[in-house]
């Protein structure tokens, strides 16, 4: 990899870490903040869905804007938007306004994560996509794991507004880093200056649809875990908030620690197999939760779910990277995965809440397990169709993702 690409990657990873850690700071504090502003359970439950809604609505616009004006200006604008959101969290006068600020938070995220991922993807050398995206996953998940702990520490000693101020400071530091260290938009690595394929055309491709399906299912389960495991752990198992947070953080850390070695594996083994194994492991974790386990079993289920993400996510991103490079549509492919991610997060939390109103908590987790199995099956079937059509000579494009060591034309 050229030296200038290494410098750009280091800059992007540092900015990604600052962004995700900032979001992690806000994550456990917002429900408490909403409650302090007079918000009830409905408002608190809406906060996660509002973030996902903002992210979905802004993803297409951010992707197209990055293609027109370049990724660097969009990243800097998104980081400044994050800083403004942190001010909004601190100054919002009521719970309803907090939900609106949370929508803007999701929109700011849409200006960052898919653009970061597309930038990283276009610099990944052929045959090393898994390794690069594995590093990306480790940075993201480490930031997500550290953020809640850091936010809680600052809030305990200096107040909740100080934690929001730290979120804004990290975003501004990331903006300064991108402004000074990234090349100008004209010289961005991998930029073709040609419009990427339309999203509607890409989602009709079986590979892309399969990746979006399993991503949607996994993140829907994440939404259920984040929303309802604390409820179960507190009221049924009588665990403290810190213990519950530590259990959830354990799953995130497991994903982060596995992402880099799993990324190396994704460059050596069949990526479809790794994704399928991850999907099956995640399904098993959700199935364990459906039996309302004791503390030890709960920890094992969360750990299994985190391991599943660590195994499968680098392979998913590596496949998406190769598809994006081959179609000269990295921004569009990463944008579609971002929409699948946001939709899954919102649907998981909202579906779980709707089920809980009519049934028991075990039904919520059983629905998550069912969704995970369905997403894995959709991915496996679409992948099998792609492979079969290639073997029979009916595929219009060679699919290099199953054998990334072979140099295919881009």
PyMOL commands that set and color helices and strands:
alter all, ss='L'
color gray80, all
select helices_A, chain A and resi 3-36+41-69+71-91+95-110+113-123+129-158+160-181+185-187+199-203+206-235+241-266+271-290+295-327+330-358+361-391
alter helices_A, ss='H'
color red, helices_A
deselect
rebuild
show_as cartoon
